[in-house]
Amino acid sequence: MTTTLRVAVHPDTVSALEARGEQQHCDAEIAAGKILRDATGQWPLGGRAIVLTDQTLVALEGILGGGSVLHERDLLQKVQRLAGISFGHIRLDLTPGQLERLDARAQREGRTARDVIAQAAPRILDAVFGLT
């Protein structure tokens, strides 16, 4: 597993990294990676990255709920929570089509998807445990 660390730096630092990159015939990111390698003894791993604007990240956090996205694992957990229903230790993963149908039903009924699930929960418990 890799973690991407994004650090805000002063413009003077960017200028210094660009100058170092020119000296080493590489771009500023590679120059920064070499400094990190020299400091830690490890070369930064490559991988995929998505850079989001603040506006997009705030919108995504609003959809996912649960506050700010703090790191990669937090984002994954929030997406998993959004895309499934859990009963204790049992998780029902929903397909995108099922989520769309759930949202459509909730909208038709003027409720939230959470309300629809909450209303169905007693019937599920009764079917499984005869608790109602």
SEFISE-122525 format. One record per atom (N, C-alpha, C, O): atom name; residue in three letters; x, y, z. Coordinates in nm, 3 decimals, decimal comma, always signed. Layout:
("CA" "ALA" (X Y Z));
...
end
This chain:
("N" "MET" (+0,084 -0,117 +0,000));
("CA" "MET" (+0,000 +0,000 +0,000));
("C" "MET" (+0,089 +0,123 +0,000));
("O" "MET" (+0,191 +0,126 +0,068));
("N" "THR" (+0,052 +0,223 -0,075));
("CA" "THR" (+0,127 +0,347 -0,077));
("C" "THR" (+0,038 +0,459 -0,024));
("O" "THR" (-0,084 +0,451 -0,031));
("N" "THR" (+0,100 +0,559 +0,027));
("CA" "THR" (+0,030 +0,678 +0,073));
("C" "THR" (+0,090 +0,796 +0,000));
("O" "THR" (+0,212 +0,810 -0,008));
("N" "THR" (+0,005 +0,881 -0,053));
("CA" "THR" (+0,052 +1,002 -0,118));
("C" "THR" (+0,045 +1,114 -0,017));
("O" "THR" (-0,060 +1,139 +0,042));
("N" "LEU" (+0,155 +1,181 +0,002));
("CA" "LEU" (+0,163 +1,292 +0,095));
("C" "LEU" (+0,167 +1,420 +0,013));
("O" "LEU" (+0,256 +1,440 -0,070));
("N" "ARG" (+0,071 +1,506 +0,036));
("CA" "ARG" (+0,067 +1,632 -0,035));
("C" "ARG" (+0,097 +1,742 +0,065));
("O" "ARG" (+0,029 +1,755 +0,166));
("N" "VAL" (+0,200 +1,820 +0,036));
("CA" "VAL" (+0,247 +1,921 +0,130));
("C" "VAL" (+0,243 +2,058 +0,064));
("O" "VAL" (+0,292 +2,076 -0,047));
("N" "ALA" (+0,184 +2,154 +0,134));
("CA" "ALA" (+0,187 +2,293 +0,085));
("C" "ALA" (+0,322 +2,353 +0,122));
("O" "ALA" (+0,367 +2,343 +0,236));
("N" "VAL" (+0,386 +2,413 +0,024));
("CA" "VAL" (+0,519 +2,472 +0,048));
("C" "VAL" (+0,519 +2,618 +0,006));
("O" "VAL" (+0,439 +2,662 -0,076));
("N" "HIS" (+0,612 +2,690 +0,063));
("CA" "HIS" (+0,630 +2,832 +0,033));
("C" "HIS" (+0,680 +2,846 -0,111));
("O" "HIS" (+0,752 +2,759 -0,160));
("N" "PRO" (+0,643 +2,953 -0,180));
("CA" "PRO" (+0,691 +2,972 -0,317));
("C" "PRO" (+0,843 +2,969 -0,330));
("O" "PRO" (+0,896 +2,926 -0,433));
("N" "ASP" (+0,915 +3,013 -0,227));
("CA" "ASP" (+1,062 +3,007 -0,232));
("C" "ASP" (+1,110 +2,863 -0,236));
("O" "ASP" (+1,211 +2,832 -0,300));
("N" "THR" (+1,038 +2,774 -0,167));
("CA" "THR" (+1,075 +2,632 -0,169));
("C" "THR" (+1,054 +2,574 -0,308));
("O" "THR" (+1,137 +2,497 -0,356));
("N" "VAL" (+0,944 +2,612 -0,371));
("CA" "VAL" (+0,919 +2,566 -0,508));
("C" "VAL" (+1,030 +2,614 -0,600));
("O" "VAL" (+1,079 +2,537 -0,683));
("N" "SER" (+1,068 +2,739 -0,586));
("CA" "SER" (+1,177 +2,794 -0,670));
("C" "SER" (+1,307 +2,718 -0,647));
("O" "SER" (+1,380 +2,689 -0,741));
("N" "ALA" (+1,336 +2,685 -0,520));
("CA" "ALA" (+1,458 +2,610 -0,489));
("C" "ALA" (+1,452 +2,470 -0,550));
("O" "ALA" (+1,552 +2,421 -0,602));
("N" "LEU" (+1,335 +2,405 -0,543));
("CA" "LEU" (+1,321 +2,271 -0,602));
("C" "LEU" (+1,333 +2,276 -0,754));
("O" "LEU" (+1,393 +2,188 -0,815));
("N" "GLU" (+1,276 +2,380 -0,815));
("CA" "GLU" (+1,288 +2,395 -0,960));
("C" "GLU" (+1,434 +2,416 -1,001));
("O" "GLU" (+1,480 +2,360 -1,100));
("N" "ALA" (+1,506 +2,498 -0,923));
("CA" "ALA" (+1,648 +2,522 -0,953));
("C" "ALA" (+1,728 +2,393 -0,937));
("O" "ALA" (+1,815 +2,363 -1,019));
("N" "ARG" (+1,698 +2,318 -0,832));
("CA" "ARG" (+1,768 +2,191 -0,811));
("C" "ARG" (+1,736 +2,094 -0,924));
("O" "ARG" (+1,823 +2,020 -0,970));
("N" "GLY" (+1,610 +2,093 -0,968));
("CA" "GLY" (+1,571 +2,008 -1,079));
("C" "GLY" (+1,644 +2,043 -1,207));
("O" "GLY" (+1,685 +1,954 -1,282));
("N" "GLU" (+1,662 +2,172 -1,232));
("CA" "GLU" (+1,737 +2,214 -1,351));
("C" "GLU" (+1,881 +2,165 -1,344));
("O" "GLU" (+1,938 +2,121 -1,444));
("N" "GLN" (+1,940 +2,172 -1,224));
("CA" "GLN" (+2,078 +2,126 -1,207));
("C" "GLN" (+2,088 +1,975 -1,231));
("O" "GLN" (+2,188 +1,927 -1,285));
("N" "GLN" (+1,984 +1,902 -1,192));
("CA" "GLN" (+1,986 +1,756 -1,203));
("C" "GLN" (+1,915 +1,707 -1,330));
("O" "GLN" (+1,900 +1,587 -1,351));
("N" "HIS" (+1,872 +1,801 -1,414));
("CA" "HIS" (+1,802 +1,770 -1,540));
("C" "HIS" (+1,676 +1,688 -1,516));
("O" "HIS" (+1,651 +1,587 -1,583));
("N" "CYS" (+1,595 +1,733 -1,421));
("CA" "CYS" (+1,467 +1,669 -1,392));
("C" "CYS" (+1,370 +1,776 -1,345));
("O" "CYS" (+1,408 +1,891 -1,325));
("N" "ASP" (+1,242 +1,738 -1,326));
("CA" "ASP" (+1,146 +1,837 -1,280));
("C" "ASP" (+1,151 +1,850 -1,127));
("O" "ASP" (+1,218 +1,773 -1,060));
("N" "ALA" (+1,078 +1,949 -1,075));
("CA" "ALA" (+1,082 +1,978 -0,932));
("C" "ALA" (+1,033 +1,861 -0,848));
("O" "ALA" (+1,085 +1,837 -0,739));
("N" "GLU" (+0,932 +1,786 -0,897));
("CA" "GLU" (+0,879 +1,672 -0,820));
("C" "GLU" (+0,984 +1,563 -0,804));
("O" "GLU" (+0,998 +1,504 -0,697));
("N" "ILE" (+1,058 +1,537 -0,911));
("CA" "ILE" (+1,164 +1,435 -0,904));
("C" "ILE" (+1,274 +1,484 -0,809));
("O" "ILE" (+1,326 +1,406 -0,730));
("N" "ALA" (+1,308 +1,613 -0,818));
("CA" "ALA" (+1,410 +1,668 -0,727));
("C" "ALA" (+1,364 +1,653 -0,582));
("O" "ALA" (+1,444 +1,618 -0,495));
("N" "ALA" (+1,237 +1,681 -0,555));
("CA" "ALA" (+1,184 +1,665 -0,418));
("C" "ALA" (+1,189 +1,518 -0,376));
("O" "ALA" (+1,222 +1,487 -0,262));
("N" "GLY" (+1,157 +1,428 -0,469));
("CA" "GLY" (+1,165 +1,285 -0,440));
("C" "GLY" (+1,306 +1,241 -0,406));
("O" "GLY" (+1,325 +1,157 -0,317));
("N" "LYS" (+1,404 +1,297 -0,475));
("CA" "LYS" (+1,543 +1,262 -0,446));
("C" "LYS" (+1,583 +1,311 -0,307));
("O" "LYS" (+1,655 +1,242 -0,235));
("N" "ILE" (+1,537 +1,430 -0,269));
("CA" "ILE" (+1,565 +1,481 -0,134));
("C" "ILE" (+1,501 +1,389 -0,030));
("O" "ILE" (+1,562 +1,358 +0,071));
("N" "LEU" (+1,379 +1,347 -0,056));
("CA" "LEU" (+1,311 +1,255 +0,036));
("C" "LEU" (+1,385 +1,122 +0,045));
("O" "LEU" (+1,403 +1,067 +0,154));
("N" "ARG" (+1,429 +1,071 -0,070));
("CA" "ARG" (+1,505 +0,946 -0,071));
("C" "ARG" (+1,632 +0,960 +0,011));
("O" "ARG" (+1,666 +0,871 +0,089));
("N" "ASP" (+1,704 +1,072 -0,007));
("CA" "ASP" (+1,828 +1,094 +0,067));
("C" "ASP" (+1,801 +1,103 +0,217));
("O" "ASP" (+1,882 +1,057 +0,298));
("N" "ALA" (+1,688 +1,161 +0,255));
("CA" "ALA" (+1,656 +1,178 +0,397));
("C" "ALA" (+1,610 +1,049 +0,462));
("O" "ALA" (+1,636 +1,025 +0,580));
("N" "THR" (+1,540 +0,963 +0,385));
("CA" "THR" (+1,480 +0,843 +0,444));
("C" "THR" (+1,548 +0,714 +0,402));
("O" "THR" (+1,529 +0,609 +0,465));
("N" "GLY" (+1,628 +0,720 +0,298));
("CA" "GLY" (+1,689 +0,599 +0,246));
("C" "GLY" (+1,595 +0,517 +0,159));
("O" "GLY" (+1,628 +0,405 +0,120));
("N" "GLN" (+1,477 +0,571 +0,129));
("CA" "GLN" (+1,380 +0,501 +0,046));
("C" "GLN" (+1,335 +0,592 -0,067));
("O" "GLN" (+1,315 +0,712 -0,048));
("N" "TRP" (+1,319 +0,534 -0,183));
("CA" "TRP" (+1,271 +0,610 -0,298));
("C" "TRP" (+1,119 +0,614 -0,293));
("O" "TRP" (+1,056 +0,510 -0,272));
("N" "PRO" (+1,057 +0,731 -0,310));
("CA" "PRO" (+0,911 +0,737 -0,311));
("C" "PRO" (+0,854 +0,645 -0,419));
("O" "PRO" (+0,905 +0,639 -0,530));
("N" "LEU" (+0,748 +0,575 -0,385));
("CA" "LEU" (+0,683 +0,484 -0,478));
("C" "LEU" (+0,594 +0,559 -0,575));
("O" "LEU" (+0,536 +0,662 -0,540));
("N" "GLY" (+0,585 +0,508 -0,695));
("CA" "GLY" (+0,494 +0,567 -0,791));
("C" "GLY" (+0,353 +0,519 -0,764));
("O" "GLY" (+0,332 +0,437 -0,674));
("N" "GLY" (+0,259 +0,566 -0,838));
("CA" "GLY" (+0,122 +0,522 -0,820));
("C" "GLY" (+0,026 +0,623 -0,875));
("O" "GLY" (+0,064 +0,729 -0,925));
("N" "ARG" (-0,100 +0,589 -0,866));
("CA" "ARG" (-0,205 +0,677 -0,916));
("C" "ARG" (-0,240 +0,780 -0,810));
("O" "ARG" (-0,232 +0,752 -0,690));
("N" "ALA" (-0,279 +0,897 -0,854));
("CA" "ALA" (-0,319 +1,003 -0,762));
("C" "ALA" (-0,429 +1,084 -0,827));
("O" "ALA" (-0,432 +1,103 -0,948));
("N" "ILE" (-0,519 +1,131 -0,744));
("CA" "ILE" (-0,625 +1,221 -0,790));
("C" "ILE" (-0,611 +1,348 -0,709));
("O" "ILE" (-0,607 +1,344 -0,586));
("N" "VAL" (-0,603 +1,460 -0,777));
("CA" "VAL" (-0,596 +1,589 -0,710));
("C" "VAL" (-0,732 +1,655 -0,726));
("O" "VAL" (-0,782 +1,671 -0,837));
("N" "LEU" (-0,792 +1,693 -0,614));
("CA" "LEU" (-0,924 +1,754 -0,613));
("C" "LEU" (-0,913 +1,900 -0,572));
("O" "LEU" (-0,830 +1,936 -0,489));
("N" "THR" (-0,996 +1,983 -0,632));
("CA" "THR" (-1,003 +2,121 -0,586));
("C" "THR" (-1,075 +2,122 -0,452));
("O" "THR" (-1,145 +2,026 -0,418));
("N" "ASP" (-1,059 +2,229 -0,377));
("CA" "ASP" (-1,128 +2,240 -0,248));
("C" "ASP" (-1,279 +2,228 -0,267));
("O" "ASP" (-1,347 +2,163 -0,188));
("N" "GLN" (-1,332 +2,291 -0,372));
("CA" "GLN" (-1,476 +2,289 -0,398));
("C" "GLN" (-1,525 +2,146 -0,423));
("O" "GLN" (-1,628 +2,106 -0,370));
("N" "THR" (-1,451 +2,070 -0,502));
("CA" "THR" (-1,489 +1,931 -0,530));
("C" "THR" (-1,478 +1,845 -0,405));
("O" "THR" (-1,565 +1,761 -0,380));
("N" "LEU" (-1,374 +1,865 -0,327));
("CA" "LEU" (-1,357 +1,787 -0,205));
("C" "LEU" (-1,469 +1,817 -0,106));
("O" "LEU" (-1,521 +1,724 -0,043));
("N" "VAL" (-1,507 +1,942 -0,090));
("CA" "VAL" (-1,617 +1,978 +0,000));
("C" "VAL" (-1,747 +1,914 -0,048));
("O" "VAL" (-1,825 +1,864 +0,033));
("N" "ALA" (-1,771 +1,915 -0,179));
("CA" "ALA" (-1,891 +1,851 -0,234));
("C" "ALA" (-1,889 +1,701 -0,208));
("O" "ALA" (-1,991 +1,644 -0,168));
("N" "LEU" (-1,776 +1,637 -0,229));
("CA" "LEU" (-1,762 +1,494 -0,205));
("C" "LEU" (-1,786 +1,462 -0,058));
("O" "LEU" (-1,856 +1,366 -0,026));
("N" "GLU" (-1,730 +1,540 +0,031));
("CA" "GLU" (-1,750 +1,519 +0,174));
("C" "GLU" (-1,896 +1,535 +0,212));
("O" "GLU" (-1,946 +1,465 +0,300));
("N" "GLY" (-1,965 +1,627 +0,147));
("CA" "GLY" (-2,108 +1,645 +0,173));
("C" "GLY" (-2,190 +1,523 +0,131));
("O" "GLY" (-2,284 +1,485 +0,200));
("N" "ILE" (-2,154 +1,464 +0,021));
("CA" "ILE" (-2,223 +1,343 -0,028));
("C" "ILE" (-2,193 +1,225 +0,063));
("O" "ILE" (-2,284 +1,149 +0,097));
("N" "LEU" (-2,068 +1,211 +0,102));
("CA" "LEU" (-2,027 +1,095 +0,183));
("C" "LEU" (-2,072 +1,105 +0,327));
("O" "LEU" (-2,097 +1,003 +0,391));
("N" "GLY" (-2,082 +1,227 +0,380));
("CA" "GLY" (-2,117 +1,245 +0,521));
("C" "GLY" (-2,002 +1,206 +0,611));
("O" "GLY" (-1,901 +1,153 +0,564));
("N" "GLY" (-2,017 +1,232 +0,740));
("CA" "GLY" (-1,914 +1,191 +0,836));
("C" "GLY" (-1,799 +1,287 +0,848));
("O" "GLY" (-1,693 +1,250 +0,899));
("N" "GLY" (-1,815 +1,410 +0,802));
("CA" "GLY" (-1,710 +1,511 +0,819));
("C" "GLY" (-1,605 +1,506 +0,710));
("O" "GLY" (-1,624 +1,449 +0,603));
("N" "SER" (-1,493 +1,567 +0,741));
("CA" "SER" (-1,383 +1,581 +0,645));
("C" "SER" (-1,320 +1,446 +0,612));
("O" "SER" (-1,310 +1,358 +0,698));
("N" "VAL" (-1,279 +1,431 +0,486));
("CA" "VAL" (-1,201 +1,313 +0,446));
("C" "VAL" (-1,059 +1,339 +0,494));
("O" "VAL" (-0,995 +1,436 +0,453));
("N" "LEU" (-1,009 +1,251 +0,581));
("CA" "LEU" (-0,881 +1,275 +0,645));
("C" "LEU" (-0,764 +1,210 +0,574));
("O" "LEU" (-0,653 +1,263 +0,575));
("N" "HIS" (-0,788 +1,093 +0,510));
("CA" "HIS" (-0,682 +1,020 +0,443));
("C" "HIS" (-0,745 +0,913 +0,355));
("O" "HIS" (-0,867 +0,898 +0,352));
("N" "GLU" (-0,663 +0,839 +0,286));
("CA" "GLU" (-0,708 +0,738 +0,189));
("C" "GLU" (-0,801 +0,635 +0,253));
("O" "GLU" (-0,907 +0,606 +0,199));
("N" "ARG" (-0,763 +0,580 +0,368));
("CA" "ARG" (-0,844 +0,479 +0,435));
("C" "ARG" (-0,980 +0,535 +0,477));
("O" "ARG" (-1,082 +0,467 +0,468));
("N" "ASP" (-0,981 +0,660 +0,523));
("CA" "ASP" (-1,104 +0,727 +0,563));
("C" "ASP" (-1,198 +0,742 +0,443));
("O" "ASP" (-1,318 +0,719 +0,456));
("N" "LEU" (-1,144 +0,779 +0,329));
("CA" "LEU" (-1,225 +0,792 +0,208));
("C" "LEU" (-1,285 +0,657 +0,170));
("O" "LEU" (-1,404 +0,649 +0,139));
("N" "LEU" (-1,206 +0,553 +0,172));
("CA" "LEU" (-1,254 +0,420 +0,138));
("C" "LEU" (-1,366 +0,377 +0,233));
("O" "LEU" (-1,468 +0,324 +0,187));
("N" "GLN" (-1,349 +0,399 +0,362));
("CA" "GLN" (-1,452 +0,361 +0,459));
("C" "GLN" (-1,582 +0,437 +0,437));
("O" "GLN" (-1,690 +0,381 +0,448));
("N" "LYS" (-1,571 +0,565 +0,404));
("CA" "LYS" (-1,692 +0,646 +0,381));
("C" "LYS" (-1,765 +0,601 +0,255));
("O" "LYS" (-1,888 +0,598 +0,253));
("N" "VAL" (-1,691 +0,566 +0,152));
("CA" "VAL" (-1,754 +0,517 +0,029));
("C" "VAL" (-1,820 +0,382 +0,054));
("O" "VAL" (-1,931 +0,358 +0,008));
("N" "GLN" (-1,752 +0,294 +0,128));
("CA" "GLN" (-1,810 +0,163 +0,159));
("C" "GLN" (-1,937 +0,179 +0,241));
("O" "GLN" (-2,035 +0,108 +0,218));
("N" "ARG" (-1,936 +0,269 +0,337));
("CA" "ARG" (-2,055 +0,293 +0,419));
("C" "ARG" (-2,170 +0,344 +0,333));
("O" "ARG" (-2,286 +0,306 +0,355));
("N" "LEU" (-2,139 +0,429 +0,237));
("CA" "LEU" (-2,242 +0,484 +0,150));
("C" "LEU" (-2,302 +0,376 +0,061));
("O" "LEU" (-2,422 +0,380 +0,031));
("N" "ALA" (-2,222 +0,280 +0,019));
("CA" "ALA" (-2,265 +0,182 -0,081));
("C" "ALA" (-2,311 +0,051 -0,021));
("O" "ALA" (-2,306 -0,052 -0,088));
("N" "GLY" (-2,357 +0,050 +0,103));
("CA" "GLY" (-2,403 -0,074 +0,162));
("C" "GLY" (-2,483 -0,050 +0,287));
("O" "GLY" (-2,494 +0,062 +0,336));
("N" "ILE" (-2,538 -0,157 +0,338));
("CA" "ILE" (-2,617 -0,153 +0,460));
("C" "ILE" (-2,557 -0,258 +0,553));
("O" "ILE" (-2,527 -0,369 +0,510));
("N" "SER" (-2,539 -0,223 +0,680));
("CA" "SER" (-2,484 -0,318 +0,775));
("C" "SER" (-2,584 -0,345 +0,886));
("O" "SER" (-2,651 -0,254 +0,936));
("N" "PHE" (-2,593 -0,472 +0,923));
("CA" "PHE" (-2,672 -0,515 +1,038));
("C" "PHE" (-2,575 -0,589 +1,129));
("O" "PHE" (-2,544 -0,706 +1,105));
("N" "GLY" (-2,528 -0,522 +1,232));
("CA" "GLY" (-2,427 -0,584 +1,317));
("C" "GLY" (-2,302 -0,612 +1,236));
("O" "GLY" (-2,241 -0,520 +1,179));
("N" "HIS" (-2,264 -0,739 +1,230));
("CA" "HIS" (-2,143 -0,777 +1,155));
("C" "HIS" (-2,176 -0,823 +1,014));
("O" "HIS" (-2,086 -0,867 +0,942));
("N" "ILE" (-2,301 -0,813 +0,972));
("CA" "ILE" (-2,341 -0,855 +0,838));
("C" "ILE" (-2,356 -0,732 +0,751));
("O" "ILE" (-2,426 -0,637 +0,787));
("N" "ARG" (-2,291 -0,733 +0,637));
("CA" "ARG" (-2,295 -0,619 +0,546));
("C" "ARG" (-2,359 -0,661 +0,415));
("O" "ARG" (-2,323 -0,763 +0,356));
("N" "LEU" (-2,454 -0,582 +0,372));
("CA" "LEU" (-2,517 -0,601 +0,241));
("C" "LEU" (-2,461 -0,495 +0,148));
("O" "LEU" (-2,496 -0,378 +0,159));
("N" "ASP" (-2,374 -0,536 +0,056));
("CA" "ASP" (-2,319 -0,441 -0,041));
("C" "ASP" (-2,421 -0,421 -0,152));
("O" "ASP" (-2,476 -0,517 -0,205));
("N" "LEU" (-2,444 -0,297 -0,185));
("CA" "LEU" (-2,541 -0,263 -0,289));
("C" "LEU" (-2,468 -0,226 -0,417));
("O" "LEU" (-2,363 -0,163 -0,415));
("N" "THR" (-2,526 -0,267 -0,529));
("CA" "THR" (-2,471 -0,229 -0,658));
("C" "THR" (-2,512 -0,084 -0,687));
("O" "THR" (-2,604 -0,032 -0,624));
("N" "PRO" (-2,445 -0,019 -0,781));
("CA" "PRO" (-2,486 +0,117 -0,816));
("C" "PRO" (-2,634 +0,122 -0,861));
("O" "PRO" (-2,704 +0,218 -0,830));
("N" "GLY" (-2,680 +0,020 -0,933));
("CA" "GLY" (-2,820 +0,015 -0,976));
("C" "GLY" (-2,915 +0,007 -0,857));
("O" "GLY" (-3,019 +0,072 -0,855));
("N" "GLN" (-2,879 -0,075 -0,758));
("CA" "GLN" (-2,962 -0,086 -0,638));
("C" "GLN" (-2,966 +0,045 -0,561));
("O" "GLN" (-3,071 +0,085 -0,511));
("N" "LEU" (-2,852 +0,112 -0,553));
("CA" "LEU" (-2,849 +0,242 -0,486));
("C" "LEU" (-2,937 +0,343 -0,558));
("O" "LEU" (-3,007 +0,422 -0,495));
("N" "GLU" (-2,934 +0,341 -0,692));
("CA" "GLU" (-3,018 +0,432 -0,770));
("C" "GLU" (-3,165 +0,404 -0,747));
("O" "GLU" (-3,245 +0,496 -0,731));
("N" "ARG" (-3,202 +0,274 -0,744));
("CA" "ARG" (-3,342 +0,239 -0,719));
("C" "ARG" (-3,385 +0,280 -0,578));
("O" "ARG" (-3,498 +0,326 -0,558));
("N" "LEU" (-3,296 +0,262 -0,482));
("CA" "LEU" (-3,326 +0,303 -0,345));
("C" "LEU" (-3,347 +0,454 -0,337));
("O" "LEU" (-3,443 +0,500 -0,275));
("N" "ASP" (-3,259 +0,529 -0,401));
("CA" "ASP" (-3,274 +0,675 -0,402));
("C" "ASP" (-3,401 +0,718 -0,473));
("O" "ASP" (-3,471 +0,808 -0,427));
("N" "ALA" (-3,432 +0,652 -0,586));
("CA" "ALA" (-3,553 +0,686 -0,661));
("C" "ALA" (-3,678 +0,660 -0,576));
("O" "ALA" (-3,770 +0,742 -0,572));
("N" "ARG" (-3,680 +0,546 -0,509));
("CA" "ARG" (-3,795 +0,513 -0,422));
("C" "ARG" (-3,808 +0,617 -0,311));
("O" "ARG" (-3,918 +0,666 -0,283));
("N" "ALA" (-3,697 +0,651 -0,249));
("CA" "ALA" (-3,699 +0,750 -0,141));
("C" "ALA" (-3,751 +0,884 -0,191));
("O" "ALA" (-3,831 +0,949 -0,124));
("N" "GLN" (-3,707 +0,926 -0,308));
("CA" "GLN" (-3,753 +1,053 -0,365));
("C" "GLN" (-3,902 +1,050 -0,396));
("O" "GLN" (-3,973 +1,146 -0,370));
("N" "ARG" (-3,948 +0,937 -0,454));
("CA" "ARG" (-4,092 +0,924 -0,484));
("C" "ARG" (-4,175 +0,938 -0,357));
("O" "ARG" (-4,284 +0,995 -0,359));
("N" "GLU" (-4,123 +0,884 -0,247));
("CA" "GLU" (-4,196 +0,885 -0,121));
("C" "GLU" (-4,167 +1,009 -0,037));
("O" "GLU" (-4,221 +1,023 +0,073));
("N" "GLY" (-4,082 +1,098 -0,088));
("CA" "GLY" (-4,050 +1,221 -0,015));
("C" "GLY" (-3,969 +1,195 +0,111));
("O" "GLY" (-3,982 +1,267 +0,210));
("N" "ARG" (-3,887 +1,090 +0,107));
("CA" "ARG" (-3,806 +1,054 +0,223));
("C" "ARG" (-3,661 +1,040 +0,181));
("O" "ARG" (-3,627 +1,055 +0,064));
("N" "THR" (-3,576 +1,010 +0,278));
("CA" "THR" (-3,436 +0,982 +0,248));
("C" "THR" (-3,419 +0,831 +0,234));
("O" "THR" (-3,503 +0,754 +0,279));
("N" "ALA" (-3,310 +0,791 +0,172));
("CA" "ALA" (-3,279 +0,648 +0,161));
("C" "ALA" (-3,264 +0,586 +0,299));
("O" "ALA" (-3,305 +0,472 +0,322));
("N" "ARG" (-3,207 +0,661 +0,391));
("CA" "ARG" (-3,192 +0,612 +0,529));
("C" "ARG" (-3,328 +0,583 +0,591));
("O" "ARG" (-3,345 +0,483 +0,661));
("N" "ASP" (-3,426 +0,671 +0,565));
("CA" "ASP" (-3,561 +0,649 +0,619));
("C" "ASP" (-3,624 +0,523 +0,560));
("O" "ASP" (-3,690 +0,447 +0,631));
("N" "VAL" (-3,603 +0,500 +0,431));
("CA" "VAL" (-3,658 +0,380 +0,367));
("C" "VAL" (-3,599 +0,255 +0,431));
("O" "VAL" (-3,671 +0,160 +0,462));
("N" "ILE" (-3,468 +0,254 +0,452));
("CA" "ILE" (-3,401 +0,140 +0,514));
("C" "ILE" (-3,448 +0,123 +0,658));
("O" "ILE" (-3,473 +0,011 +0,703));
("N" "ALA" (-3,459 +0,234 +0,731));
("CA" "ALA" (-3,503 +0,226 +0,870));
("C" "ALA" (-3,642 +0,166 +0,881));
("O" "ALA" (-3,671 +0,092 +0,975));
("N" "GLN" (-3,729 +0,198 +0,785));
("CA" "GLN" (-3,863 +0,142 +0,787));
("C" "GLN" (-3,861 -0,008 +0,755));
("O" "GLN" (-3,944 -0,083 +0,805));
("N" "ALA" (-3,768 -0,049 +0,670));
("CA" "ALA" (-3,760 -0,190 +0,632));
("C" "ALA" (-3,692 -0,277 +0,739));
("O" "ALA" (-3,715 -0,397 +0,743));
("N" "ALA" (-3,611 -0,217 +0,823));
("CA" "ALA" (-3,534 -0,293 +0,922));
("C" "ALA" (-3,621 -0,381 +1,012));
("O" "ALA" (-3,586 -0,497 +1,033));
("N" "PRO" (-3,733 -0,333 +1,066));
("CA" "PRO" (-3,815 -0,421 +1,150));
("C" "PRO" (-3,868 -0,543 +1,074));
("O" "PRO" (-3,878 -0,652 +1,131));
("N" "ARG" (-3,902 -0,526 +0,947));
("CA" "ARG" (-3,950 -0,641 +0,868));
("C" "ARG" (-3,839 -0,743 +0,848));
("O" "ARG" (-3,863 -0,864 +0,851));
("N" "ILE" (-3,716 -0,694 +0,828));
("CA" "ILE" (-3,602 -0,785 +0,813));
("C" "ILE" (-3,580 -0,861 +0,943));
("O" "ILE" (-3,563 -0,983 +0,943));
("N" "LEU" (-3,580 -0,789 +1,054));
("CA" "LEU" (-3,561 -0,854 +1,184));
("C" "LEU" (-3,671 -0,955 +1,212));
("O" "LEU" (-3,645 -1,063 +1,265));
("N" "ASP" (-3,794 -0,921 +1,177));
("CA" "ASP" (-3,906 -1,014 +1,198));
("C" "ASP" (-3,889 -1,138 +1,112));
("O" "ASP" (-3,913 -1,249 +1,158));
("N" "ALA" (-3,849 -1,119 +0,985));
("CA" "ALA" (-3,832 -1,233 +0,894));
("C" "ALA" (-3,722 -1,327 +0,943));
("O" "ALA" (-3,732 -1,448 +0,927));
("N" "VAL" (-3,618 -1,270 +1,001));
("CA" "VAL" (-3,505 -1,352 +1,043));
("C" "VAL" (-3,522 -1,406 +1,185));
("O" "VAL" (-3,492 -1,522 +1,213));
("N" "PHE" (-3,572 -1,320 +1,275));
("CA" "PHE" (-3,573 -1,357 +1,416));
("C" "PHE" (-3,712 -1,365 +1,478));
("O" "PHE" (-3,726 -1,410 +1,592));
("N" "GLY" (-3,815 -1,322 +1,405));
("CA" "GLY" (-3,949 -1,318 +1,463));
("C" "GLY" (-3,956 -1,227 +1,584));
("O" "GLY" (-4,019 -1,259 +1,684));
("N" "LEU" (-3,889 -1,109 +1,573));
("CA" "LEU" (-3,878 -1,020 +1,688));
("C" "LEU" (-3,985 -0,913 +1,700));
("O" "LEU" (-3,988 -0,841 +1,800));
("N" "THR" (-4,072 -0,900 +1,602));
("CA" "THR" (-4,171 -0,792 +1,614));
("C" "THR" (-4,307 -0,845 +1,652));
("O" "THR" (-4,401 -0,767 +1,666));
end
